[in-house]
Amino acid sequence: MRTAVADIPDDDFERPSGCSGWLVRDVVCHLVIAAQDVLITLVTPAESEPTVDAVTYWSLVELPTGEDPLDALIPRLAAAYGEPRWLKFHFDDVGSAAGRAAGLADPALRVSTRDEVLTVADYLSAYVLEWTLHHLDLIAHLPSAADPPAETLAAARASLEKIAASLFPASFPASFSDKDVLLIGTGRRTPTDAEKAALGDLAAKLPLALG
């Protein structure tokens, strides 16, 4: 993610993103806050047993419209940075710290976030899914930008399929690419008629808006 953000030309920060109502700069600002959340969570140990794992951490919510108070706050925060270079710097700074903290953390350690308890391993697995989706949001209207790494897309797909399997007795077609599963499965792209046919009963249950 840090490389993806660093590689975005300044002019593209004003382009639309894959998040409704947000520009590219707004997604980057959200990533700054998310990196801070990682740092906070990794130093918030919990003594009680886990209440959720990497799958049950997620709940289904309404698709974002950009009108939620927090969603609406992000564009104002992003605009306050002024020049893209300051957003890039802040995300690289906080993001690199979050990455170091994640690498040092004991995977079995129990931490607390959102009034839930889960292991570091499950928490970071959940974040792989979230940040892969936001990587796709970031480059949704940037044709020259690189996709997330193949292994990251595969890991995020595996997580989304586990979430879907916990809710419905259906699965995504093996013929779908990892990227298409993530985009279609979370409502970031409308499936074609052929894709709807391949999805079968699952098509009526999508998208899975995760929160």
N, CA, C and O of each residue as an XYZ file, in Angstrom:
844
protein
N       0.816     -1.196      0.000
C       0.000      0.000      0.000
C       0.862      1.262      0.000
O       0.538      2.233     -0.684
N       1.943      1.253      0.754
C       2.801      2.432      0.793
C       3.395      2.711     -0.586
O       3.480      3.866     -1.003
N       3.802      1.667     -1.288
C       4.349      1.841     -2.637
C       3.272      2.328     -3.583
O       3.514      3.210     -4.407
N       2.072      1.751     -3.468
C       0.968      2.148     -4.349
C       0.644      3.628     -4.180
O       0.440      4.339     -5.165
N       0.598      4.091     -2.938
C       0.298      5.503     -2.678
C       1.427      6.390     -3.172
O       1.177      7.430     -3.780
N       2.669      5.989     -2.918
C       3.817      6.796     -3.339
C       3.887      6.947     -4.854
O       4.378      7.956     -5.359
N       3.397      5.946     -5.575
C       3.487      5.959     -7.035
C       2.367      6.749     -7.710
O       2.410      6.945     -8.925
N       1.381      7.199     -6.968
C       0.270      7.932     -7.577
C       0.713      9.357     -7.912
O       1.157     10.082     -7.022
N       0.603      9.773     -9.175
C       0.942     11.164     -9.518
C       0.053     12.134     -8.748
O      -1.112     11.843     -8.475
N       0.609     13.276     -8.407
C      -0.138     14.252     -7.612
C      -1.481     14.612     -8.252
O      -2.486     14.737     -7.553
N      -1.501     14.776     -9.559
C      -2.745     15.172    -10.230
C      -3.855     14.140    -10.055
O      -5.037     14.481    -10.103
N      -3.477     12.879     -9.852
C      -4.479     11.820     -9.721
C      -5.129     11.787     -8.346
O      -6.099     11.057     -8.143
N      -4.618     12.557     -7.407
C      -5.229     12.590     -6.081
C      -6.632     13.197     -6.117
O      -7.426     12.987     -5.200
N      -6.934     13.947     -7.173
C      -8.255     14.572     -7.298
C      -9.220     13.724     -8.128
O     -10.356     14.135     -8.368
N      -8.783     12.564     -8.561
C      -9.660     11.685     -9.333
C     -10.601     10.917     -8.410
O     -10.313     10.769     -7.222
N     -11.725     10.425     -8.942
C     -12.635      9.609     -8.130
C     -11.960      8.301     -7.729
O     -11.052      7.823     -8.409
N     -12.410      7.740     -6.630
C     -11.921      6.435     -6.191
C     -13.056      5.420     -6.305
O     -14.139      5.730     -6.802
N     -12.788      4.215     -5.840
C     -13.830      3.191     -5.844
C     -14.773      3.298     -4.673
O     -15.731      2.528     -4.594
N     -14.540      4.234     -3.747
C     -15.424      4.470     -2.608
C     -16.389      5.597     -2.946
O     -15.971      6.692     -3.322
N     -17.667      5.327     -2.811
C     -18.688      6.312     -3.161
C     -18.476      7.624     -2.414
O     -18.405      7.644     -1.185
N     -18.376      8.724     -3.171
C     -18.235     10.046     -2.574
C     -16.824     10.441     -2.199
O     -16.599     11.560     -1.739
N     -15.868      9.545     -2.388
C     -14.476      9.837     -2.017
C     -13.584      9.943     -3.243
O     -13.727      9.196     -4.211
N     -12.653     10.901     -3.170
C     -11.591     11.003     -4.161
C     -10.431     10.110     -3.732
O     -10.435      9.552     -2.634
N      -9.447      9.985     -4.603
C      -8.254      9.200     -4.267
C      -7.616      9.732     -2.987
O      -7.211      8.952     -2.125
N      -7.527     11.047     -2.861
C      -6.900     11.630     -1.663
C      -7.649     11.223     -0.396
O      -7.040     11.050      0.660
N      -8.972     11.070     -0.501
C      -9.767     10.695      0.662
C      -9.476      9.262      1.097
O      -9.439      8.963      2.291
N      -9.271      8.380      0.122
C      -8.913      6.995      0.458
C      -7.565      6.970      1.166
O      -7.389      6.241      2.143
N      -6.618      7.757      0.682
C      -5.296      7.799      1.324
C      -5.419      8.320      2.758
O      -4.769      7.804      3.667
N      -6.248      9.335      2.953
C      -6.466      9.865      4.303
C      -7.066      8.783      5.200
O      -6.675      8.650      6.360
N      -8.001      8.020      4.673
C      -8.591      6.913      5.429
C      -7.529      5.884      5.792
O      -7.563      5.315      6.883
N      -6.590      5.644      4.888
C      -5.521      4.687      5.156
C      -4.605      5.169      6.284
O      -4.095      4.362      7.061
N      -4.401      6.474      6.369
C      -3.615      7.028      7.476
C      -4.294      6.680      8.801
O      -3.648      6.224      9.745
N      -5.599      6.901      8.851
C      -6.350      6.609     10.077
C      -6.341      5.108     10.365
O      -6.247      4.697     11.522
N      -6.437      4.293      9.319
C      -6.415      2.840      9.495
C      -5.071      2.377     10.035
O      -5.018      1.495     10.892
N      -3.986      2.960      9.543
C      -2.653      2.598     10.038
C      -2.514      2.967     11.510
O      -1.901      2.233     12.285
N      -3.084      4.106     11.889
C      -3.084      4.498     13.296
C      -3.867      3.483     14.125
O      -3.480      3.155     15.247
N      -4.970      2.989     13.565
C      -5.784      1.993     14.264
C      -4.986      0.707     14.498
O      -5.086      0.091     15.559
N      -4.197      0.311     13.503
C      -3.349     -0.872     13.668
C      -2.381     -0.663     14.835
O      -2.230     -1.542     15.684
N      -1.736      0.487     14.875
C      -0.793      0.769     15.956
C      -1.478      0.750     17.315
O      -0.952      0.188     18.275
N      -2.646      1.363     17.391
C      -3.384      1.410     18.657
C      -3.793      0.008     19.096
O      -3.628     -0.356     20.260
N      -4.322     -0.770     18.167
C      -4.817     -2.106     18.508
C      -3.680     -3.025     18.955
O      -3.843     -3.793     19.902
N      -2.539     -2.951     18.285
C      -1.433     -3.849     18.614
C      -0.829     -3.564     19.983
O      -0.104     -4.400     20.522
N      -1.115     -2.399     20.552
C      -0.634     -2.100     21.912
C      -1.816     -2.018     22.882
O      -1.746     -1.343     23.909
N      -2.899     -2.717     22.538
C      -4.060     -2.802     23.430
C      -4.329     -4.268     23.738
O      -5.273     -4.853     23.207
N      -3.501     -4.865     24.597
C      -3.661     -6.289     24.892
C      -4.940     -6.566     25.669
O      -5.462     -5.699     26.370
N      -5.431     -7.790     25.531
C      -6.644     -8.217     26.230
C      -6.361     -9.528     26.960
O      -5.612    -10.371     26.466
N      -6.957     -9.692     28.125
C      -6.765    -10.899     28.920
C      -7.857    -11.930     28.666
O      -7.641    -13.125     28.866
N      -9.017    -11.482     28.230
C     -10.148    -12.393     28.052
C     -10.004    -13.218     26.783
O      -9.160    -12.935     25.932
N     -10.841    -14.241     26.669
C     -10.821    -15.105     25.497
C     -11.299    -14.344     24.263
O     -12.080    -13.401     24.388
N     -10.837    -14.741     23.065
C     -11.303    -14.069     21.837
C     -12.821    -14.160     21.676
O     -13.433    -15.193     21.946
N     -13.396    -13.074     21.238
C     -14.835    -13.044     20.953
C     -15.121    -13.172     19.460
O     -16.235    -13.520     19.070
N     -14.125    -12.894     18.626
C     -14.257    -13.005     17.179
C     -12.955    -13.518     16.590
O     -11.918    -13.521     17.253
N     -13.020    -13.958     15.324
C     -11.812    -14.327     14.588
C     -11.774    -13.523     13.292
O     -12.517    -12.553     13.144
N     -10.922    -13.914     12.360
C     -10.756    -13.137     11.126
C     -12.018    -13.122     10.271
O     -12.198    -12.229      9.443
N     -12.899    -14.115     10.470
C     -14.158    -14.167      9.717
C     -15.269    -13.447     10.454
O     -15.943    -12.590      9.883
N     -15.467    -13.790     11.726
C     -16.583    -13.207     12.478
C     -16.305    -11.765     12.919
O     -17.193    -11.095     13.446
N     -15.084    -11.294     12.707
C     -14.746     -9.884     12.950
C     -15.631     -8.969     12.107
O     -15.963     -7.853     12.507
N     -16.005     -9.476     10.920
C     -16.766     -8.662      9.979
C     -18.267     -8.805     10.202
O     -18.759     -9.884     10.532
N     -18.974     -7.717     10.020
C     -20.433     -7.741     10.013
C     -20.895     -7.127      8.709
O     -20.164     -6.359      8.083
N     -22.113     -7.465      8.296
C     -22.658     -6.912      7.067
C     -23.318     -5.573      7.357
O     -24.095     -5.439      8.302
N     -23.002     -4.595      6.539
C     -23.552     -3.248      6.704
C     -24.144     -2.792      5.379
O     -24.026     -3.482      4.366
N     -24.780     -1.629      5.391
C     -25.289     -1.050      4.154
C     -24.121     -0.570      3.301
O     -23.096     -0.143      3.833
N     -24.271     -0.639      1.979
C     -23.223     -0.109      1.108
C     -22.999      1.369      1.410
O     -23.965      2.116      1.567
N     -21.736      1.806      1.494
C     -21.467      3.210      1.819
C     -21.984      4.149      0.739
O     -21.905      3.863     -0.456
N     -22.511      5.270      1.191
C     -23.039      6.287      0.266
C     -22.227      7.572      0.322
O     -22.404      8.469     -0.503
N     -21.332      7.651      1.307
C     -20.565      8.879      1.492
C     -21.273      9.875      2.395
O     -20.745     10.956      2.654
N     -22.472      9.524      2.881
C     -23.253     10.445      3.711
C     -23.118     10.168      5.200
O     -23.569     10.975      6.013
N     -22.510      9.050      5.578
C     -22.275      8.777      6.992
C     -21.387      9.883      7.562
O     -20.471     10.342      6.880
N     -21.641     10.323      8.813
C     -20.846     11.425      9.382
C     -19.341     11.194      9.303
O     -18.590     12.109      8.966
N     -18.893      9.965      9.614
C     -17.455      9.700      9.538
C     -16.980      9.708      8.097
O     -15.909     10.236      7.795
N     -17.775      9.122      7.201
C     -17.411      9.132      5.786
C     -17.295     10.556      5.272
O     -16.412     10.863      4.471
N     -18.189     11.427      5.733
C     -18.184     12.820      5.279
C     -17.021     13.602      5.884
O     -16.563     14.584      5.300
N     -16.541     13.169      7.053
C     -15.423     13.855      7.696
C     -14.121     13.646      6.937
O     -13.290     14.551      6.863
N     -13.941     12.456      6.372
C     -12.678     12.116      5.710
C     -12.299     13.122      4.622
O     -11.154     13.574      4.604
N     -13.219     13.499      3.705
C     -12.821     14.473      2.677
C     -12.340     15.801      3.259
O     -11.452     16.439      2.693
N     -12.916     16.218      4.376
C     -12.474     17.478      4.987
C     -11.066     17.336      5.566
O     -10.243     18.246      5.462
N     -10.809     16.195      6.169
C      -9.458     15.953      6.694
C      -8.442     15.876      5.564
O      -7.347     16.431      5.658
N      -8.821     15.175      4.486
C      -7.905     15.022      3.352
C      -7.593     16.376      2.727
O      -6.448     16.650      2.367
N      -8.605     17.216      2.599
C      -8.410     18.535      1.985
C      -7.484     19.404      2.831
O      -6.772     20.258      2.301
N      -7.492     19.187      4.156
C      -6.671     20.003      5.047
C      -5.174     19.785      4.826
O      -4.362     20.637      5.187
N      -4.809     18.648      4.236
C      -3.395     18.400      3.950
C      -2.869     19.336      2.860
O      -1.668     19.597      2.790
N      -3.760     19.834      2.021
C      -3.325     20.721      0.946
C      -2.658     19.967     -0.183
O      -3.336     19.509     -1.103
N      -1.363     19.829     -0.135
C      -0.610     19.172     -1.211
C      -0.542     17.657     -0.993
O      -0.408     17.196      0.140
N      -0.633     16.887     -2.082
C      -0.562     15.428     -1.969
C       0.691     14.922     -1.265
O       0.659     13.875     -0.617
N       1.792     15.656     -1.386
C       3.051     15.178     -0.796
C       2.946     15.001      0.714
O       3.606     14.135      1.288
N       2.100     15.838      1.371
C       1.974     15.713      2.823
C       1.164     14.477      3.195
O       1.456     13.815      4.191
N       0.160     14.171      2.406
C      -0.595     12.937      2.623
C       0.299     11.722      2.393
O       0.283     10.767      3.170
N       1.071     11.773      1.326
C       1.991     10.670      1.033
C       2.982     10.482      2.174
O       3.235      9.358      2.608
N       3.536     11.582      2.655
C       4.518     11.504      3.731
C       3.899     10.920      4.995
O       4.477     10.035      5.627
N       2.709     11.425      5.362
C       2.081     10.958      6.601
C       1.728      9.476      6.513
O       1.925      8.729      7.471
N       1.203      9.052      5.357
C       0.853      7.635      5.244
C       2.108      6.763      5.256
O       2.114      5.708      5.889
N       3.157      7.180      4.576
C       4.383      6.388      4.580
C       4.953      6.297      5.990
O       5.445      5.244      6.397
N       4.887      7.392      6.732
C       5.428      7.439      8.081
C       4.640      6.513      9.016
O       5.214      5.651      9.682
N       3.330      6.705      9.055
C       2.498      5.904      9.964
C       2.375      4.467      9.456
O       2.370      3.521     10.244
N       2.274      4.312      8.131
C       2.144      2.977      7.558
C       3.374      2.120      7.797
O       3.249      0.928      8.075
N       4.554      2.704      7.695
C       5.778      1.927      7.942
C       5.860      1.529      9.411
O       6.311      0.429      9.731
N       5.428      2.416     10.305
C       5.418      2.089     11.731
C       4.440      0.953     12.012
O       4.740      0.052     12.795
N       3.276      0.993     11.377
C       2.289     -0.072     11.553
C       2.835     -1.398     11.043
O       2.606     -2.446     11.647
N       3.554     -1.348      9.934
C       4.146     -2.569      9.383
C       5.196     -3.153     10.309
O       5.255     -4.369     10.494
N       6.031     -2.291     10.899
C       7.049     -2.777     11.835
C       6.394     -3.383     13.075
O       6.814     -4.429     13.570
N       5.358     -2.705     13.565
C       4.665     -3.199     14.758
C       4.011     -4.549     14.476
O       4.027     -5.438     15.327
N       3.441     -4.703     13.295
C       2.808     -5.971     12.929
C       3.840     -7.088     12.859
O       3.573     -8.216     13.272
N       5.020     -6.768     12.334
C       6.068     -7.778     12.223
C       6.629     -8.207     13.562
O       7.099     -9.335     13.708
N       6.585     -7.319     14.540
C       7.130     -7.614     15.865
C       6.115     -8.275     16.791
O       6.495     -8.899     17.782
N       4.835     -8.144     16.477
C       3.786     -8.625     17.377
C       3.708    -10.150     17.399
O       3.915    -10.809     16.380
N       3.409    -10.692     18.558
C       3.192    -12.130     18.720
C       1.853    -12.489     18.098
O       0.825    -11.970     18.533
N       1.829    -13.365     17.088
C       0.559    -13.710     16.432
C      -0.498    -14.260     17.388
O      -1.695    -14.119     17.137
N      -0.069    -14.878     18.466
C      -1.014    -15.477     19.409
C      -1.524    -14.484     20.454
O      -2.460    -14.789     21.192
N      -0.918    -13.303     20.519
C      -1.341    -12.297     21.496
C      -2.783    -11.895     21.240
O      -3.198    -11.740     20.092
N      -3.540    -11.727     22.307
C      -4.921    -11.283     22.177
C      -4.983     -9.767     22.344
O      -4.404     -9.208     23.275
N      -5.688     -9.119     21.433
C      -5.814     -7.664     21.464
C      -7.290     -7.286     21.398
O      -8.148     -8.096     21.047
N      -7.555     -6.031     21.746
C      -8.937     -5.549     21.770
C      -9.126     -4.397     20.794
O      -8.304     -3.483     20.724
N     -10.219     -4.453     20.043
C     -10.595     -3.373     19.135
C     -12.086     -3.473     18.866
O     -12.633     -4.575     18.814
N     -12.743     -2.346     18.695
C     -14.193     -2.303     18.392
C     -15.003     -3.105     19.424
O     -16.006     -3.731     19.083
N     -14.565     -3.079     20.666
C     -15.249     -3.798     21.759
C     -15.224     -5.314     21.547
O     -16.080     -6.027     22.070
N     -14.256     -5.804     20.789
C     -14.088     -7.239     20.568
C     -12.657     -7.633     20.920
O     -11.761     -6.792     20.995
N     -12.468     -8.928     21.133
C     -11.138     -9.461     21.413
C     -10.813    -10.507     20.355
O     -11.647    -11.354     20.031
N      -9.603    -10.445     19.821
C      -9.162    -11.432     18.836
C      -7.648    -11.514     18.867
O      -6.986    -10.644     19.434
N      -7.102    -12.548     18.264
C      -5.653    -12.682     18.235
C      -5.059    -11.712     17.218
O      -5.740    -11.254     16.300
N      -3.790    -11.414     17.398
C      -3.080    -10.558     16.441
C      -3.147    -11.166     15.042
O      -3.353    -10.453     14.059
N      -2.973    -12.482     14.956
C      -3.005    -13.146     13.647
C      -4.340    -12.924     12.952
O      -4.377    -12.617     11.761
N      -5.436    -13.078     13.688
C      -6.758    -12.872     13.090
C      -6.983    -11.399     12.746
O      -7.549    -11.076     11.701
N      -6.538    -10.519     13.627
C      -6.705     -9.089     13.369
C      -5.978     -8.667     12.094
O      -6.537     -7.963     11.254
N      -4.734     -9.102     11.961
C      -3.967     -8.718     10.774
C      -4.515     -9.385      9.517
O      -4.455     -8.797      8.437
N      -5.046    -10.596      9.636
C      -5.680    -11.245      8.479
C      -6.877    -10.435      8.012
O      -7.098    -10.273      6.812
N      -7.653     -9.925      8.971
C      -8.805     -9.083      8.617
C      -8.341     -7.815      7.908
O      -8.999     -7.327      6.989
N      -7.195     -7.286      8.351
C      -6.694     -6.062      7.728
C      -6.139     -6.307      6.329
O      -6.179     -5.406      5.491
N      -5.628     -7.493      6.061
C      -5.196     -7.814      4.696
C      -6.379     -7.682      3.743
O      -6.247     -7.123      2.655
N      -7.531     -8.198      4.156
C      -8.729     -8.075      3.328
C      -9.119     -6.609      3.165
O      -9.360     -6.146      2.050
N      -9.180     -5.885      4.274
C      -9.621     -4.485      4.202
C      -8.695     -3.646      3.334
O      -9.160     -2.871      2.497
N      -7.398     -3.793      3.526
C      -6.474     -2.945      2.776
C      -6.357     -3.368      1.314
O      -6.069     -2.538      0.452
N      -6.575     -4.626      1.034
C      -6.592     -5.039     -0.379
C      -7.785     -4.420     -1.077
O      -7.669     -3.950     -2.209
N      -8.925     -4.415     -0.417
C     -10.113     -3.771     -0.994
C      -9.867     -2.278     -1.193
O     -10.252     -1.716     -2.219
N      -9.230     -1.637     -0.220
C      -8.964     -0.203     -0.368
C      -7.883      0.066     -1.418
O      -7.882      1.126     -2.043
N      -6.980     -0.864     -1.613
C      -6.025     -0.729     -2.713
C      -6.778     -0.702     -4.043
O      -6.470      0.101     -4.923
N      -7.766     -1.587     -4.178
C      -8.581     -1.608     -5.396
C      -9.395     -0.323     -5.516
O      -9.596      0.181     -6.621
N      -9.869      0.214     -4.384
C     -10.580      1.502     -4.412
C      -9.660      2.607     -4.907
O     -10.048      3.461     -5.705
N      -8.443      2.564     -4.415
C      -7.466      3.603     -4.729
C      -7.208      3.708     -6.232
O      -7.069      4.808     -6.766
N      -7.146      2.570     -6.906
C      -6.752      2.546     -8.326
C      -7.928      2.328     -9.265
O      -7.737      2.088    -10.457
N      -9.148      2.410     -8.731
C     -10.340      2.090     -9.526
C     -10.427      2.900    -10.817
O     -10.893      2.390    -11.836
N      -9.984      4.154    -10.782
C     -10.067      5.021    -11.968
C      -8.685      5.492    -12.412
O      -8.534      6.549    -13.024
N      -7.680      4.674    -12.088
C      -6.307      4.980    -12.491
C      -5.797      3.832    -13.351
O      -5.151      2.920    -12.836
N      -6.074      3.860    -14.651
C      -5.764      2.720    -15.527
C      -4.307      2.290    -15.534
O      -4.011      1.114    -15.748
N      -3.404      3.213    -15.307
C      -1.981      2.872    -15.375
C      -1.432      2.335    -14.055
O      -0.289      1.883    -14.002
N      -2.235      2.379    -12.990
C      -1.753      1.929    -11.680
C      -1.734      0.410    -11.605
O      -2.557     -0.268    -12.220
N      -0.785     -0.111    -10.844
C      -0.637     -1.561    -10.703
C      -1.659     -2.115     -9.723
O      -2.016     -1.455     -8.747
N      -2.128     -3.335     -9.989
C      -3.015     -4.041     -9.077
C      -2.257     -4.438     -7.812
O      -1.026     -4.410     -7.800
N      -2.968     -4.805     -6.752
C      -2.296     -5.379     -5.582
C      -1.535     -6.638     -5.989
O      -1.877     -7.257     -6.997
N      -0.520     -7.028     -5.236
C       0.228     -8.257     -5.558
C      -0.692     -9.470     -5.630
O      -1.706     -9.532     -4.934
N      -0.335    -10.433     -6.473
C      -1.172    -11.613     -6.673
C      -1.421    -12.366     -5.374
O      -2.533    -12.832     -5.128
N      -0.383    -12.488     -4.537
C      -0.557    -13.232     -3.288
C      -1.503    -12.518     -2.329
O      -2.210    -13.154     -1.547
N      -1.504    -11.180     -2.399
C      -2.414    -10.408     -1.558
C      -3.854    -10.568     -2.027
O      -4.765    -10.744     -1.218
N      -4.051    -10.507     -3.343
C      -5.389    -10.723     -3.890
C      -5.906    -12.109     -3.530
O      -7.075    -12.270     -3.181
N      -5.032    -13.114     -3.617
C      -5.434    -14.487     -3.307
C      -5.821    -14.625     -1.838
O      -6.817    -15.272     -1.512
N      -5.033    -14.018     -0.956
C      -5.333    -14.093      0.479
C      -6.641    -13.375      0.802
O      -7.437    -13.861      1.605
N      -6.863    -12.220      0.176
C      -8.095    -11.474      0.417
C      -9.301    -12.244     -0.115
O     -10.355    -12.269      0.520
N      -9.144    -12.871     -1.281
C     -10.238    -13.683     -1.825
C     -10.575    -14.828     -0.866
O     -11.745    -15.099     -0.595
N      -9.540    -15.491     -0.361
C      -9.770    -16.615      0.556
C     -10.552    -16.149      1.779
O     -11.442    -16.854      2.255
N     -10.223    -14.964      2.290
C     -10.937    -14.427      3.452
C     -12.392    -14.124      3.107
O     -13.300    -14.448      3.872
N     -12.605    -13.496      1.943
C     -13.977    -13.162      1.553
C     -14.807    -14.424      1.329
O     -15.989    -14.458      1.669
N     -14.199    -15.446      0.767
C     -14.923    -16.690      0.541
C     -15.289    -17.366      1.859
O     -16.350    -17.981      1.963
N     -14.429    -17.259      2.858
C     -14.750    -17.810      4.173
C     -15.918    -17.050      4.802
O     -16.793    -17.648      5.428
N     -15.925    -15.737      4.630
C     -17.029    -14.927      5.153
C     -18.331    -15.316      4.464
O     -19.357    -15.501      5.117
N     -18.281    -15.439      3.134
C     -19.477    -15.821      2.376
C     -19.960    -17.210      2.789
O     -21.159    -17.438      2.953
N     -19.011    -18.136      2.956
C     -19.375    -19.506      3.320
C     -20.006    -19.577      4.705
O     -20.802    -20.476      4.977
N     -19.659    -18.640      5.583
C     -20.251    -18.621      6.924
C     -21.685    -18.111      6.905
O     -22.427    -18.270      7.874
N     -22.067    -17.491      5.776
C     -23.402    -16.901      5.663
C     -24.322    -17.668      4.728
O     -25.523    -17.775      4.976
N     -23.754    -18.203      3.652
C     -24.569    -18.823      2.618
C     -23.970    -20.162      2.194
O     -22.750    -20.325      2.218
N     -24.800    -21.110      1.811
C     -24.285    -22.396      1.289
C     -23.955    -22.290     -0.193
O     -24.495    -23.032     -1.013
N     -23.073    -21.370     -0.524
C     -22.694    -21.159     -1.924
C     -21.269    -20.643     -1.972
O     -20.743    -20.178     -0.961
N     -20.638    -20.721     -3.138
C     -19.261    -20.255     -3.278
C     -19.088    -19.542     -4.609
O     -19.886    -19.717     -5.530
N     -18.034    -18.735     -4.698
C     -17.732    -18.035     -5.938
C     -17.158    -19.020     -6.954
O     -16.407    -19.924     -6.586
N     -17.503    -18.852     -8.213
C     -16.977    -19.755     -9.248
C     -15.456    -19.718     -9.302
O     -14.842    -18.656     -9.199
N     -14.865    -20.880     -9.464
C     -13.407    -20.963     -9.553
C     -12.877    -20.221    -10.779
O     -11.717    -19.811    -10.805
N     -13.727    -20.050    -11.795
C     -13.308    -19.373    -13.021
C     -13.133    -17.869    -12.827
O     -12.490    -17.218    -13.650
N     -13.688    -17.309    -11.761
C     -13.561    -15.879    -11.498
C     -12.145    -15.575    -11.004
O     -11.590    -16.323    -10.200
N     -11.566    -14.478    -11.488
C     -10.258    -14.064    -10.986
C     -10.415    -13.583     -9.542
O     -11.514    -13.243     -9.103
N      -9.302    -13.562     -8.817
C      -9.343    -13.081     -7.438
C      -9.858    -11.645     -7.382
O     -10.669    -11.304     -6.521
N      -9.389    -10.813     -8.297
C      -9.803     -9.414     -8.320
C     -11.299     -9.298     -8.576
O     -11.969     -8.498     -7.922
N     -11.837    -10.074     -9.509
C     -13.259    -10.001     -9.811
C     -14.111    -10.478     -8.639
O     -15.176     -9.921     -8.372
N     -13.639    -11.510     -7.941
C     -14.375    -11.976     -6.758
C     -14.469    -10.850     -5.729
O     -15.533    -10.620     -5.155
N     -13.365    -10.153     -5.499
C     -13.350     -9.069     -4.518
C     -14.224     -7.902     -4.950
O     -14.966     -7.347     -4.139
N     -14.140     -7.528     -6.216
C     -14.920     -6.391     -6.701
C     -16.415     -6.702     -6.736
O     -17.230     -5.908     -6.267
N     -16.769     -7.853     -7.290
C     -18.179     -8.234     -7.391
C     -18.744     -8.597     -6.016
O     -19.861     -8.218     -5.662
N     -17.945     -9.337     -5.258
C     -18.428     -9.804     -3.964
C     -18.731     -8.700     -2.983
O     -19.600     -8.861     -2.125
N     -18.033     -7.569     -3.085
C     -18.248     -6.461     -2.156
C     -18.999     -5.290     -2.786
O     -19.087     -4.214     -2.195
N     -19.535     -5.501     -3.979
C     -20.345     -4.467     -4.612
C     -19.568     -3.356     -5.267
O     -20.129     -2.304     -5.572
N     -18.292     -3.569     -5.488
C     -17.484     -2.548     -6.136
C     -17.608     -2.611     -7.656
O     -17.210     -1.678     -8.354
N     -18.155     -3.701     -8.164
C     -18.456     -3.820     -9.587
C     -19.708     -4.660     -9.762
O     -19.901     -5.665     -9.078
N     -20.554     -4.234    -10.690
C     -21.774     -4.987    -10.988
C     -21.421     -6.163    -11.898
O     -20.742     -5.972    -12.906
N     -21.867     -7.371    -11.564
C     -21.540     -8.513    -12.429
C     -22.265     -8.427    -13.766
O     -23.373     -7.897    -13.853
N     -21.633     -8.951    -14.794
C     -22.280     -9.043    -16.100
C     -23.353    -10.123    -16.042
O     -23.440    -10.869    -15.066
N     -24.163    -10.203    -17.082
C     -25.196    -11.236    -17.123
C     -24.570    -12.630    -17.054
O     -25.081    -13.520    -16.374
N     -23.457    -12.804    -17.768
C     -22.781    -14.107    -17.748
C     -22.250    -14.424    -16.352
O     -22.318    -15.568    -15.903
N     -21.728    -13.421    -15.673
C     -21.221    -13.625    -14.318
C     -22.352    -13.931    -13.348
O     -22.198    -14.752    -12.444
N     -23.494    -13.266    -13.536
C     -24.652    -13.559    -12.678
C     -25.090    -15.011    -12.849
O     -25.422    -15.694    -11.881
N     -25.082    -15.462    -14.086
C     -25.475    -16.852    -14.349
C     -24.501    -17.820    -13.681
O     -24.910    -18.839    -13.125
N     -23.206    -17.493    -13.739
C     -22.202    -18.356    -13.121
C     -22.303    -18.345    -11.595
O     -22.007    -19.343    -10.939
N     -22.721    -17.213    -11.042
C     -22.862    -17.102     -9.593
C     -24.061    -17.900     -9.077
O     -24.067    -18.344     -7.929
N     -25.058    -18.077     -9.913
C     -26.246    -18.830     -9.510
C     -26.978    -18.159     -8.365
O     -27.215    -16.952     -8.402
N     -27.343    -18.936     -7.338
C     -28.106    -18.404     -6.206
C     -27.345    -17.350     -5.427
O     -27.937    -16.485     -4.783
N     -26.018    -17.433     -5.494
C     -25.202    -16.455     -4.748
C     -25.400    -15.035     -5.258
O     -25.253    -14.081     -4.494
N     -25.729    -14.881     -6.526
C     -25.879    -13.531     -7.118
C     -26.922    -12.701     -6.376
O     -26.758    -11.491     -6.219
N     -27.991    -13.347     -5.919
C     -29.068    -12.629     -5.240
C     -28.671    -12.202     -3.826
O     -29.318    -11.342     -3.228
N     -27.613    -12.802     -3.300
C     -27.184    -12.495     -1.928
C     -26.077    -11.461     -1.883
O     -25.700    -10.998     -0.806
N     -25.561    -11.098     -3.027
C     -24.494    -10.105     -3.080
C     -25.087     -8.712     -3.291
O     -26.207     -8.578     -3.782
N     -24.333     -7.677     -2.919
C     -22.947     -7.699     -2.433
C     -22.841     -7.914     -0.929
O     -23.813     -7.761     -0.190
N     -21.642     -8.272     -0.501
C     -21.330     -8.381      0.916
C     -20.641     -7.077      1.322
O     -19.434     -6.926      1.132
N     -21.387     -6.160      1.867
C     -20.809     -4.891      2.348
C     -20.299     -5.133      3.752
O     -21.085     -5.401      4.660
N     -19.003     -5.044      3.940
C     -18.380     -5.416      5.214
C     -18.071     -4.196      6.055
O     -17.630     -3.164      5.552
N     -18.312     -4.337      7.343
C     -18.014     -3.241      8.251
C     -17.578     -3.762      9.601
O     -17.284     -2.975     10.501
